[in-house]
């Protein structure tokens, strides 16, 4: 029916400041930037973001809704970017083990809307 909103299955990659810092610490480097991980969004304050189960909903103040599809598994590509940035051989091999359960999540759009810097996120976990 025209005008009816439907779920958008495009995926969005979300990482957390806390988990990026943990990856950097494990790799013994100053920082891991979200863009190196291919992230579309950086959040903070969601404990163990990467471990949120599929089906968890993230709701934003204007009603925007995202559904967690699961963990964004670590791969070698971000490791290559990190290695190039720091010009330090061997970093690419450290990335995958350092990023396990810390690389963030992928979500699909359940309800479209606008997400703004500083928005609070309500996390609704499955029971």
N, C-alpha and C positions, 0 to 999 in steps of 0.2 A: 504494500500500500504506500503510495507517495507520502513523503514526510515522516515516515516511521523510522526511528533510529534503530540501528542494529549494531551488534558487536563488531568491532574492527579487529581482525586477527593479526594485524601488523604487530610485530614485536618491538618492544622498547627495552633497552638494556639499562639496568639501574645498579649502581654501586654505592657503597657507603664510605664516608671519610674514614671511619674507624677501621674498616677492613682494608682499605688502601694503605693505611698506616701500618697495619699488621703485616701485609705483604712486603712493604718496604723494609720493615724491621727484620723479617726473615731473610730478605735478600741482602741485608746490610747496605742499604742505599738510603739517601735522604728522603725520597718521596716516590710514590707511584701516582701518576696523574690519571684521572678518569678517562681522558681522551686516549691514553695509551691502551686502555682496556676496551675501547670502542663504545664507551658508555654514552647514553643519551641523557642520563640524569644522575646527579650526585645528591645523596641524602645523608643526613646524620641523625643519630639518636634512635635508630631501629636496631635493637640488639640482635646480633647474628642474622643480619639481613639475608645472606646467602642460604641460610638453612630454613627460610620460610617455605612451607610446603606448597605444592601446586594447589591452586584454588583459593589461596589467601587473597583477600581483596585489599587494595590500597585506595582509600577515599580521600578526596581533596575538598577544600571548603566550598567550591562552587558546584560540587556534585560530580566532578570528574571521577571516573572509576577505572582502575586498572586491575587485572586479574593476573596473579603470579602463575606463570607456566612452568617454573622450575629454575633450578640453578643454571647459571651460565658457566659451563665447564671451562676450565683453563686450557689454553692451547699455546702453541709456540709463538704465534704471531705477536702478541703483546711483548713477549720476552725479547723478540728481535728489536722492537721499537725501543724498549728500555735499554738494551745493550748498545744500540746506536746512540741514544741520547747521552748515556754516561761514558761512552767510548771505553767500555770495560768488557773484554772478552770473558765469556763464560756465564754472563748474566742470563742469557736466554735459557740455559739449562736449569737455572735456579728458579725460574718463574713458575713453571707448572707445579712443582711440589709446594712452593711458597703460597700459591694462590688456591690450593685445594680448599673448598668450603669457604672461600673468601672472595671469589671473583664477581659476586653479585647475582642478580636474577634477571630473567627475561619475563616481560609482562605483555599482555595484549590489552587493547582498549575495550572496556566494557561499556563505558559511557563517556562520550567525548565532552570536552570542555577546555578550560584554560588552567594551566598549572603555572604558578608564579614563584619566584624566589622568596623563601621565607614561609611558604605555605606549611601549615601543619598537616600531617598525614595520619589518618586514622587507619590502623592496621586491624583487619578483621580476619582472624585465623579460623580455620575450620575446627569444629569441636572434636 
